[in-house]
Amino acid sequence: MGALRHLGWSLVCVLAATPAVAQQNASISGTVTDSTGGVLPGVTVEASSPVLIGKARIGVSEGNGRYQLLDLQPGTYRITFTLPGFSVVQRDGITLTAGFAASVNVELATGTLTETITVSGSSPMVDVRNVAQTQVLTRDVLDATPTARVIGSLMTLVPGVTITTAGGPNVDAGGTAGYTYAAAQIHGSSQYDQTIGTYGIPMTLIDNIGKSRINLPDGTVQEYDMRYSSLPAELAYGGFTVNAIPKVGGNSYSGSIFLTGTGSALQASNLDDELRAQGLTAEAKVKDMVDFNPVFGGPIARDKIWFFGGFRYQYTDSYIGGMWYDKNPSDWIYEADLDRPANADQLSYDFNVNTTWQASPKDRINVLLMRNVTHWYHSSVTGTVAPEAGQQWYAPGHVELVKWTSTRSNRLLLDVTGSRYFHDFVRDPTDTSTRSQVVDQGSGITFGGLATSAYTGQLVYTTRASLTYSTSTHNLKVGWDWAAQIKPDDYMTFSMPGTREQCGTTGAPRTDCMAEDASYRTINGVPNQVTFYTTPWPDPQTMNPAGVYVQDQISLNKWTINAGLRFDYLNSSYPDFDVAPRRYVPVAEHFEGADVLSWKDLSPRIAVSYDPFGTGKTALKAAASRYVMQERLTQSTALVVPTRASVSQISRAWNDIDRDYIVDGDPLNPAINGELGPSPNANFGKQITNFRLDPDWASGFGTRPYNWEFMGAVQTELASNISLQAGYYRRVFGNFIVTDNLLTSPSDYDPFCITVPTDSRLPGGGGGQMCGLYDLNPSKVGLVDTIQTSSSNYGKQQEHYNGIDVTVNGRLPNSGLIQGGFSMGRTMTDYCDVVGKLDNPSQMSQPTNAAGGPAPAILDTGCHKEGDWLPQVKLIASYPLPWDFRVSGTYQTLVLDPITNGTSNLGFIANYVATNAVVAPSLGRPLSGAANVTINLLEAGEMYDKRTHQMDLRFARTFEMGRTRLQANIDLYNVFNANFVATRNGNYGTNGATWLRPGAILPARLLKFGGQFTF
């Protein structure tokens, strides 16, 4: 492992590493003609802006009159055109955002060299060359808009986006949710294909790919470049991509201090009788909130070395609506202590500094250093998870990044990138936890403590390099990227309530370990299942994703063709490692390392843009793009690491006959014994691996999960500085992952029916028969030999998305703005051809690109699922008022998925707990090895929650004081005091008593005071 770390650092140093510029830089191109329309070669074109440390970028028009200026930082530019014998022409106010290709055509008139003509005109709003779909949030938008200034609250403003989170609800009002690990899905994309980073380098989690624990202090960000469709070949994955572009400083010192805060006295109440009738008796309320963010930058050496850095301190403490501490967390029944409402409190502080060095007229080097520490003191507490069963998260991390950009000539641009990203992530029990976890199926409440916790840090080395060759008709780019994503052997999962210091190291003695190595399940307080764990589980792993690509942008009069081809390679492995004796594996173990995955893929990208009128104000666009799916360290590789592949956990029926709540029986005896039912896997606790990967699939070409995205759109400039786009999007997934127990088949499962409970809330009032359910024959219980492979070996599996977007982007006079639009779409999944050939025919399917291993233990007869269209609208607007006042706001309306946290949008589920008394009359015997079975009573799209409406407003007044400025803000979140439900209980239990009970609602109207002092 040490050698691998040194190798990663050596590659970084050799490559003078840093991030890919195409993710960040813009360009300007066009044609220069004379008054007769003839093209003019040899025209000197100079783009100047305060954001350029080299002051200007210079090019020359070619024989066909075309010119192109690359590697332009986001900002506002003046373009000057000079040719002897012609008047000098200037275009001012050309605004460039990340990745935007501005088209600027000019006409030169004959005249003297001293004559300068300034041509007025609006900044281009339509990119007639690039097809990638983006939304850019510039610094002006960020400073004007009422948001929490964190990634999750910004992503949700993009039309079509749905958000999933870890550690908090999927709605927010002014930062009440704090910093959550948010993942965006758009146009049917997978949340695991999201990437978040800076300078084009991903800084996402390798154990939960898509989400990030690194925060840039918001005031040091120039803009957020958000891309989500028709992505170029330099990007491997087709999910939502966020690139935070740091400020670089300037030739004069400048900075700002942002401060905002609020408290419980500034929040209204939005709990009404309807919510009380549904079982919600307390709402989410803010206790304290503060956000302090000073930033500063300027020259170290004028025109040579600039810097910009900052610090951010955030503290948020909010009550969790509908949840309280347990009166007695040591007993076996959850009883709410109504004098102690649950709360979620977190503290984070972030530092960063970005240094830019113009080493020579052609060479620029950026060095970015970041430090981040976040504490979640009561994370993962919701309306169905009690505070004692929550987690304490401690997540320190740091990034070192270097970027070298070399403009070798007007045509040749070299970019080399590299970074080192280290992150610890400790998930311990809360300070009120006293035992291991208990899940009550009757109420749907999880209480007592954690089942398992984890110490899952990571070390990631990333390098990227690209070479761009540009002419008047071609913009050819070749490049490669490589990463070493490492999880060392001292990062592991361990049982509760023992702490990591007691139980969480491979060589630690377990004499002081208080872990139970078990978690429990009850139904209305009566035990029915126990799960045993062979923790601690060290599972060291390394993944090495790499890619090589070539892409060309070809300009042919009114046509632009963007064509690319990408080769992706993924290798994963685990090293040699040792494990000390454990409770259920009482001998020391040594494991030899092995290679696991070796995937290879070719992914073509083709996109066409057509400017029908040749004015640069309208573009017709179409694209077809293939992407591989992003792999994470909790998927295939983790499942074959021997500590997990050798049956690391087992759930067994527990009949607590004497009601002493002590499990009597031997977990290592697979037969019925004591109070334990038969083991579903006879190899628990043995040094036997019964999970493996299909070698043809794990080392294949084109076997990796992937998706194709198709797009067609028209974009036009409606008026000066206002553009409109309408588009159609389709996504098709392939190479689905399935697991199959080779020792059982669908014929080993016996069919049964149940009588659906009578309930007016269920379709048709319930009461009918539900058939097509299956239970494993008792003779096959405990026989397990599982393989992970492609679903195509069993039949045809499908997942498609179809949708449309209509969006607007406008720059209004006096820095006004409008962004947003309308989006609707739906996803269809179908595994009917597979489910009848793969173990339990009624087992719920695994989600797209799911981790291997058993699917969730929920029976679901619907193998074809299709949701409703669910339109949504998102808007951002800001408008200046007299006397330096300004009003800004955001508006969102959509249909949330309050049970599955936005991951399916297929509507409500009703997980009914069918006991043996319900099942046995039809099955003709008791369930094999279980006291009950969970069955979803609803089909996809049958029931949805109410449509949400949320508006947030900011009223600001700017005070100019010479070179300094103070912007005083009054923010009003949830203006209409809406109270839509953010989370609901999807557990029907045995009687539906707590089904659909709200767990959290949108926080009530909240007033915040703040301001920003700029100097």
N, C-alpha and C positions, 0 to 999 in steps of 0.2 A: 504493500500500500504506500509506503514511503517513497519507493521508486516511482510509483505512478504520480504522486504529488510533484516530485522533482521534474518528471518528464513534462507535466502540464505547465509548470512555471518556466521550464526551458523553452517550450514552444512560444509561450507568451513573450518572453524576452527576445527571442530570435526574430519574431514577427513585429516587434515594436507595437504590439497589439492594440486594437481598438475597434469600435463598432461600425456597422455598415452605414455609409452616408446616404445611400439611396433611400433609407428609411427616413431621412431627415431633410436633405437638401432639396431646394427648388431649382428651377431653371427658367431662362427667358430665351425665346427664339422668335424668329420672324423673317420677313423679306424686306429688303431695302430697294426702292425703285426711284426713278426720276419722274418728272411731271408728265412724261409721255407714257409711263407705264413700263419703261425698260428697266431691267434689273441692273443694279449697281454692285459690282464686285469691289473689293478693296476698301470698303467703308470700315473705319475704326469705330467699334461699339464699346462703350464704357458704361458699366453699371456700378454706381456708387451708393453707399449706405453706411450709416453709423454702426451697423451690426457687423461690418467687415473689418477685421483687424488689419487687413492689407489695404483698406480704404476703398479699393475698386477692383473689379474684375473686367478684363479687357479681351475683346475678340475682334475678328475681322470677317466681313461678309465674303462668301466664296463666289465662284464664277456664276452661279445661278442667283446671286443676290441674297442667299440665305445665310443667317448667322445663328449661333447658339452659344449661350453662356451657361456653364454648368457650375455646380458646387456653390450655390447661393444660399446663404443662411436666411431663415424666415425674417421678414422685416419689410420696410418701405424703401423703395429704390428710386433713384433718378437715372435715366438712361440717356446718354449723349452719343449722337451719331455725327462723325466728322469725315469729310472727304474733300480734298483740295478742289476748288472751283465751285463748291456748293456751300450753301449756308449751313451752319451748325444747327442741328435740331435736337431739342431736349424733350423727353417725356417724364413728367414728375408724377409722384404718388402711385407708383406701381407697387401694389401690396402683394407680397408673396407669403404663402403659408407652406407648411412642410409638404414636400412632394409635389407641389403645384407647378405645372409647366405653363407659364404665361406666354401667350402669343401676342407679340407687338410688332405690327407692320408699320413702316413709315415711308414717307415720300420726301425726297430732298429736292429743293429748288436751287437753281443756279444762283450764286451770290458771292459775296466776299467772305473771307475767312473770319472776319471780325463780327459778322452778322450772326446772331443766335436767335433762333425761332423756338419758342416754347409752345409745343403742341398740347392743347388741352384735350382731355378725354378721360373717361372712367377707367379704373383699373380692370383688367380682364377678370370676368367672373366664371367663364366656361373654360375648362381644360379640354382642348380639342385633340390632345395627343395621348394623354394617359387615360386608362379605362378603370383603374382601381377606384373603388367607391370609398370615400373618406368623409369624415366630419372632423374639422379642426377647431379646437377651442383655444383661441388666442388669449394673450394676456389681458387684452381689453375685455374680452368676454368673461374671463375668469374673475376679474376685479369688479365687473358690473353685476354679475349674476348671484343671486342668493342661493348658495350651495354650501355643503359641509367641507368643500375643498379637499376631498379625498377621492381616490380613483372610483370607488363604487358609486358615489353620488354623481360623478361626472358621466360615467358610462351609461347610466340609466336615462340620460337626457337624449340619447340617440334614438330616433324612431326605429321601432322594430326590436329593440333590445328587451330581453327579460333577464333578470338578475337572480342568481343563486348566491347564497352566502354561507360562510362557516363562522359560527360564534355569535350570530345575531340575526334579527329578523331581516326580511328582504324588502323592507320599506324604511324610509328615514324622513325625518322632518328637522332640518337644521342641524344635523349631527347627533341627534339623540341615540342613534344606533352605534355611535363611535366608529372606530376603524374595524371594518369587517373584511374578511377574505372574500371579496366579491368576484364572481365570474359572470361574464356576459355571454348570452346566446343570442344569435341573430340569424334570420333566414335559415333556421333549422340546423345551425352549426352545433357542434358538441362543446359543452363548457370546458372540456379537457383540452380543446384545441386553442383556447385563448392564450395569448402571450402578452406579458406586460414587461416593459423594460425602458431603457434610456439609451440614447445614441444608437438605437437599433439592436442592442444586446438584450436578450431575454433575461429577466430576473424573477422567474417564477419558481414555484416549489417543485421539486422532483418527486415528492411523495404525494402531492395533490396537484398535479400539473394544471396550469391555467391560472391559479391564484398566486398572489405575491405577498410577501411579508415585508418588502422594502418600501419605505416611504421617502420620496423626495420632499424636502420642505417646500410647500407649494409656491412660496414667493420666489424660489430660485428657478421655477419652470417658466420658460418663454411661451410654450404652447404644448398642448397635447394633440398628437396626430393619431386619430383613431381610424383604422382601416378595417373593412369588414367584407369586401367582396372583390372578385376578379383580381386577386393579388398576383404580383409578378413572381417569376421563377426563383428569385432570391429568397422567398419565404416558403418554408416547407409546409406549413399548416394553414388550413383555411378558416380558422376561427377568428374571433374578434381580436384585433391587434392594437395595443396601446403603446405608443412611443412618446415618452416624456422628453421634450427637448430643453436642455438646461440653458439658462442665460449665460452669456460669455463675458459680460463686463463691457468696458469701453475705455475711451481715452480720458474720461473724467470720472471722478468718484460719484457714486450714486447708491441709493438704497431705499429701503422702506421698512416700516414697522407696522405689522398688522396685529390687531388685538380685537377679540370679540368674546362675549360670554353671556350667560344667562343663568337663571335658577328657577326653582319651583314656584316662586311668587309671580313669575312672568308667564305662567302657562295656565290656559283655561282648562275646562273639563269637557269631554265629549262622550261620556258614558250615558247612554239613554236606556229607556225601559225595554226596548227591543233587544239590546245586547244583554241586559240583565236577565231577560227571559230565556236567553240562550245559554246562560250559565256564567257570564262574565260579570264579576262583582267588583273588580278593581281594574283601573286603566294604567297604561304605561305613563309614567310621569318623570320628567327630568328632575334630578336633585341638584347637580352642579355641572357646569360646563365652562371650559375656558380654552381658548386657542390663541397662542402667542407665537408670532412668526416674524422675527427681524432678519433682514437680509442686507448684504452690502457687497459692492464690487467696484472695480476700477482698474487703473493701470499699475502694474509693477514697473514696466518700462513702456513709455508711450509708443504706440504702433508696433510694439514688439511682444510684450507679455501682459495679458489681462487676467483678472480673476473675478469670480463671483461666487459667493457662498452664503450660507444661512443656517439658522437654527429654528427648530419648531418644537414647541411644548404643547401637548394636547392632553386634557383630562376630561373624561366624561363619566358621569355616574347617573344612571337612570333606573327607575323601578321597572320590573317586568310585570306587565298587566296579567292578572289572572293566576299568579303563582305566589306562593308563600313558603317560608321555611317550614320544615316538618317539626311538629311539636315534640316528637320523640324519634329522632333519626335512627335509633338503635332497634326499634321494634319492626314488625313486618306489615304494618299498615300505615299508609300515608295519611296524616291528619294535619290540615293546614293550620298554622299558627297565624291567625288573622291580625295579630299585633306586630308581625314581622314580615312585611312584604319583601319578595325577592328583588334583588337589584343586580345590575351588571355595571361594574366599574372598571375602567381601564385608564392606563397612563402610558403615553409614548413620548419619546423625545428623539429627534432626528437632527443630524448634522451633515452638511456636505459642502464641498468647495470644488469648483470647476476652474481649472487653469488652462488658458489658451496661449500658446507660444508660436509666433510666426518665426520659425527658425530660419527661413530664407524666403525670398519672394515666391518660391514654389512650394514650400513645405510648411504645413501647419500641424502642430501637435496639441492635443487636448489630454489633460489628466484629470479624471474625476474621482474623488474620494468621498465615500458615504459611510456613515455610521447610523445605526437604527436600533433602538431598544423599545420594546413594547411589553407591557404587563397587562394581562387580562386576569382580574382577580376572581371573577365569577363568570366564566365564559360558558357558552352552550346551554345556559339556563333559558328555558322557554315556558310556554303555557302548559307543557306536558313533562318538563324535566325540572325537578325540584333543585334548589340551590345545593343541597348536599351531594347531588349526582352531577353537578357541574364540574368544571375544570378550572384550575389555575394554569394559565399559559404564561410562559416567560420566553421571549423571543428576541435575543440580541443578534445582530447581523452587521456585516460590513462588506463593502464593494470597493475594489481598486480597479480602475479602468483606464486604459490608454488608447488614444486614437491618433493615427498618423494619416493625414491627407496630403497627397503630393500632386500638384497640377504640373505635370511634366511638360505640357504644351497646351495650346488652345484646344487640342484634340484628345489628349491623353490624360486620364485622371486615375491615380492609384490610391486605393483606400485599404488600410490594414487595421485590424481591430482585435482587441483582446481584453479579457477581464478575469478577475478572480472574485467569486461570490461565496462567502462563508456565512452559514446561518445555523444557530442553535434553535431548537424548539422543544421546550420542556412542558409536558402536560401532566401536571400533578393533581391530586385531589384537592378540593377546597379545604379551607381550615375547619369547616364544620362537618366534613365527612368522617364517619365513624365505622364504616363497614363497606363491603362490596355491594354491587348494584342489585337492586330489585326492580323488576318490571311487573306491574300489575296489569293483566290483560283486561280486567273488568273496567278499570277507570282510564287505562292508557297512560298512567303516570309512571315515570321512572324516578326512583328515589333511593335514598340510602348512601350511595357513593358511586364510584366508577367501577366498571367491570375490569377494564385494563387501561393503563396509561402508557405513555411513550416518551422516549427521548429520541427525537428523530431529526437530528441536525443534518446538514448537507455541506458539501464542498464542491463547487462547480467552477471549472476552467472553461472559458469559451474563447475561441479565436475565429475571426472572419477576415477574408481578404477579397478584394475585387479590383478589376482593371476595366476602365471604361474608355472606349475609343469612339469619338464623335466626329461626324462630318455633317454636311448640310442635309444629307438624306438618311444617315444611319446614326444610331446611338447604340453601339454594340457593347455589351457588358458580359464579362466572364468572372466567375468567382467561386469560392468554396467556404464552407464553415465546418467547424469541428468543436465538440465539447466533451469534456470528461465530467460526468455527473456521479459523484461518489457519496455513498453512505457508509461510513466506517463501522467496524464491528462493535464499538462501544455505544452505538445509538440503537435503541431496542425498545421493545414493548415489554411491560411488566405488569403484574397483577396488583390489585388494590386490596386493602388500603395501605399496603406497604409503600414506603417512599423509594425513590430512585436510589438514594444513598444506602438504603437497607437491602434492596432486592434487585436493583437495576444494573448490575455489572456482572459480566460473565464469571469473574473470579471471586465475587464477594461471598463470604460465608452467610448462610441463611439462618443462623441461629437467632438473629435479631429481626428477621423479616416477618412482618405481621400480615403479609398477604394471605388471602384466603384461597387464591388460585381457583376461584369459582365465582360465578354470578348466578342469580336466581330469578325464577318467574313464578308469579302467583296469579290467581284469579279470585278477585274480591277477598284477598288476604290468605287464601288457601294455597300452599305450595303445589306446583304441578310439574316443574322442570328445573334442573340444575345444569349449568354449563361449566365444565372443568377446563382449565388451561394449563399447558406445560410451560408457562412463563418462568423466567424471562426468555424472550426470543431475540437473541441477536440475529440480525439478517443482513450482514454486510453485502453491498451490491455496488456495481459500477455499470453505468450505461454510457455508451459512446455514440451519440448521433452525429452523423456527418453528411455533407451534401456538396455536390458540384453542379454548377448550373451555367448555362449560356442563354442570353436573351438579347434580342435586337429590336429596336424601335425604328421602323422604316417609314419615312415620309415620302409619299407619292402624291404631289399636288394636294388635293383635298382629303386624301386618305392617309391614315396612319395605322400601320400594322405592328402590333406588339406580339412577338412570338418568342417562346422560351421553352427550354427543356431542362428538367432537373433530375439528377440521379441522387437518390437518398440511400444511405446505408446506416443501419443500426446494429450495434453489437452490444450485448449485455453479458455480464458474468458475475460470479461471486468468488472470493478468495478462500484460501485455507483459513479455518478458524476453529477455536475450541470453546466448549461450553461446560461449565461446572455442573455438578449434580443438581437436579431440581426435584421438586416434590413428586411429580408423576413420571420423571425420568431420573431415577436415583443413581445414575452412573455418569461419570465424566465422559464427554464425547469429543471426538476430533473429526472434522469434516474436511475433505479435500475440495479445493476449488474447482470450478467448471465453467465453461462457456454455456450460455443459455440461448440467446436469440442472435440470429444473423440474418437480418432482413435486407433485401435490396429491391429498389423500386425505380421506375422511370415515370416521371410525371410531366406531361406536356401542358403548356399554357398557350392559348391563342386568343388575342383580343384585337378588335378592329374598331377604329373611330373614323367617322366621316363628317366633314364640315361641308354641308350641302351648298351653302351660299358663299363659302370662302371668306367669311367676315370674322371668323373666330368667335362668333356669338351663338352658334348652334352646333351641336354634335349629336350624331346618332352612334350608339355604342353597342357592341355585342362581345361576349366573351365566353369561353369554355375553359375550365381550369380543373386539373386533377391535383388533389392534395393527399398526402399520407396523414394518418391519425397520430397524434402525439402519444408517446408511451410514457408511463410514470412508474415509479419504483414500488408501487403497491399492486402492480398488475402481474403479468406473467412471470417475470424474473423472481419477484418476492415469493411467489407460490411454489417455486421449485427449490428455493433455499432449504436445505434439509431440516432446519428447525421448524419450518412451517409445513413442508411437504410430508413430514412424518406424523401427521395427524396432531396438530398443535392444539386443537380444542374439540370438545365433544359435548353435545347436549343430550341429556337422558331424562326420561320421565322420572319424577320424584313423588312418590306417594308417602307423605309424612304422616304415617299411621298414628303415631303417638303424640302428634302435634307439639313436639318439642323444638321444632324448627332446626333440628340437627340432621344432616344427611347421614343416614345409617346405610352403609354399603361400601363396596370396594369399586372405585371407578375403573381400576385396571382389570376387573373381571367383566368380560363382555356379556355374560349371561345375566338374567334376572337374579338379583341378589339383594337381600335387605329391603331397603325402600326404593331401590333403583330398578328402572325398567331395562330392557335389553339395549345394548349399545348399538348405535347406528354404524359404528365402525370398530371392528374387532382389533384394529391395530393401534388404538390409542395407547400412548405411553411406550410403544415399542420403537426400536430403531429400524423401522420399516417405512420406506417411502412409497406412498400409494397415489401420488399425484405426479404426472409428468406431462411433457409437451409432445405433441406429434412432431417428430423430427422433420418431416417434409414441410410442415407448416412453419416451424420455428426457424428453419434455415432456408426458406424458399425465396424465389424471385416473384414479386407481385402478390405475395400472400398476406402482407400486412394490411390491416384495416385502412380503408381509404374513403374518399368521397369526391364526386364530381359536382362542380357548381357551374350552372349556366345562367347567363344574365343578358338581358336586352333592355336598353334604356335610351331615352331622348333627353338631352339637357339643352336649355336655351336661356338666353338673357332676356327676361321679360321687359326690363327697363334698365336704365343706368344703375349699375351696382346691385341688381337683383336677378338671381337665376332660379329657374325651376327645373326639377328633374322628375320624370316618371319612369319607373323600371319594373321589370318582371324578373323574378328569381326562382330558380329551381335547384334543389340539391338532392343527390342520389348517393346513398351509402352502399358500400360493398365490403366483402371479406369479414363477415360478422364472426365474433368469437363465441364458441360454445364449449361446455364441458360435458363429458359423457362418462358415466360409470359403466365400464365395460362388463361388469359382473351382473348388471341388471339390464332389462329392456322394457319397453312399454307393456309387453305382455305379462310382466311380473307385477303389474299394478291392477288392483281390483276396483271396478267402478262403484260409485255410490251416488245417491242424491240426498239433498237436504230440503227441508221446508223453510223457506225464507221467512224471517220474522215479520209479523204484521206491524207496519209502521207507516203512518201517513206521510212521512218524509221520503220514503222510498218510492221509486216509480211504481205506479199502480197500487200503492199502499202496501206492497209486499204481500206475503202470504202464499205465494206460488211455490212451485217446485223448481229447484236448480239442480240440474244433472250435469254429466260430463266431468265429474270430480273423481279422483283416483287416489288410492292409498296402497303403499307397497305391501306385497304379500309377506306375512311374518317369516316365512322360510328364507327370505332374502335379506332380512335385516342384519346389518353388520358386515355385509360383503361389499367391499369398496375397492375399486381400482380405477382411478379417474384419469382421463386424458383430456387435454385442452387442444382444440383444433378449430378448423374453419367450419362454419355451418353449411357450406356448400357440399361437404361430404355427406350430408344428410338430406338436403333439399334446398329449396329456394327460400331465402329470407329477404325481406325488403324493408327499406325505410326511405321515404321521399318527403320533400318539403316543396310546396309551391306558394308563392306570395307576390304581392305587389307593394311598392312604395311610391309615394309622391312627396317630395321634399322641396323646401325653399331655403335659399341662403341669400341674405341681403345686408349690404352695408348702407345704412341710412345716413342722412346729413348730420353733422355735428356728433359723429361717433355713435349714432344710433345703430341698432342691429336687429336682425330677426333671423332665426334658424329653427329648423324643425320640420315637421310634416306628419303624414299619415302612413300607416303601415298595417297590413293584415296578411295573414298566411296560416297554413295549417300543415301538420305533419301526419303522415300515415305510416304505420308500422304493421308488418304482416309476417308472422312466423308459423302460419298454419301448416305449411308443407314440412316444417322441421319438427314441430312440437310432438307430433304423433310417432316420431322415430327416435326420440331422445328422452329416455327415462320417463319421469312422470308426465303424462300427457296434459295434465292440468296445472303444471307448475308455472308460476309467473315467469315471463321471459327476462333475460338480463338486458339492461339498458345498452345503448350503443357504446361499443368499445369498453364494455364493462370489465372489471377485474375478473380473472378466472375464479375457479372454485364454485361452490354450490350457489345456485340462484337463491333469492330470498325465499324463505319458507312460507310463502303465501300462495294459495291456490287461486287461479284466475282462469275462467273458461273462455275469455275473449282473446283469441290469438290474432285477430285483426282489430287494430285500434286506429281511430281517426277522430281528431278533435274538430271543434268548430273553427270558423275563420278568425274570430276574436280581434277585431280592429282596434288599433290604438293610435293615439295622437300625442306627440311631444312637441312643445314649443319653448323657445328661449327668445326673449325680446327685451330691448332696452331703448329708452327714448329720453332725450334731453328736454328739460323744462326751463322756463325763464329763471333768471337769477341763480344760475349754476346749480339748480336742482336736477335730479334725474330719477326716473322711476324705471325699475327693471323687474322682470319676473319670469317664472317658469310655470308651465302647465303640463300636466300629464293625465291622461285617461286611458285605462286599460283594464283587462280582466286578469286578476292575479290568480296564482295557483297556490292557495294558502296551506295545502296539506303537504305537497311534495316540493315546496320551496322553489317553484318555477322550473323544475326539471322536465316536466312532461306537457303541461298545459292541456291535459286530457280530461280535466274536470275532477270532481270529488271521487274519493274512494271510500268504501265502507268495509273495513276489515272485521268481519264477523268471526267470533270465536265459537266454533261448533264443538261441543263436548261429545264424549262417547255416547251419552244418552241421546244426542241428536243424530249421530252418524250411524250407530250400530244397527238400528232397525233396517236401514237400506243396505249397509255394507254386509250384514250378516255376521259380524264379529266386531270386537273392539278395534280401534285404530292400532296399528303395529308400532309399539314402542312410544306412544304419545298419549297424553291425557286429552288432548284436543287438537284441532287443526284450525288454522286461520284461513278464511275465504273472503275474497273481495266480492261484494254483492252487486257492484255497479259496473256497467259497461262504460267504455270510453265515451266522453262527450255527453253523458246523460244529464249531469248536473254541474253547474258552474256557480261561482259566487257572483255577487253584485259587481257591476262596473264601478271602478274607482274614479274619483276626481280629486286632484290635488293641485292647488295653486300656492306658490310662494312668491312674496313680493319683497323688494328692497326699495327704500326711499333714501336717497343720498344727497348730500349737499357738499360741494367742493369749495374749499377756501384756498385761494391762491395767495401765497406769501413770498413774493420774489421768486426764487428758484425752488422753493419748497411748496408742497401742496398737502392739504389735509382733506381726506374724504371721510365724512361722518356718515355712518350707516345706521338705519333702523330697519331690521329685517323682521318680516312677519311670515311665519311658516304655517302652512295649512290654514290659509286665509278663511276658508268657508267652514272651518272646524269639522271637517269630514271625519267619519269614524268607521271607515271600511275595515274589514278584518284582514289582517296580515298573515296570521297562522291559525289553523284549526286542528282539532283532534280528529284524525281519520280512523281511529279505533272505534269500531262499533261495539266491541266487547260481546257480552252475552245478551244484553238487553237494550243496547243503544242509548244508555243513560247519559253518556258523556260524548256521544258521537256529534261531531261538528261544533263542539263547544269552542268558542273563541279562545285562543291563547294570547294573542296580541292584536291590537288595532293600531291604526295610524295614530301617532301621538297627537294630542290636542293642539289647538292653536298656540303657537309659541312666539314670544317676542324676544328678540336679541338686539343688543346694542353693541356697536363696534365701530371700528374706523381703521384707516390706513394713512399713515404719515409718510410721504414720499419726499426724498431730498436728493 
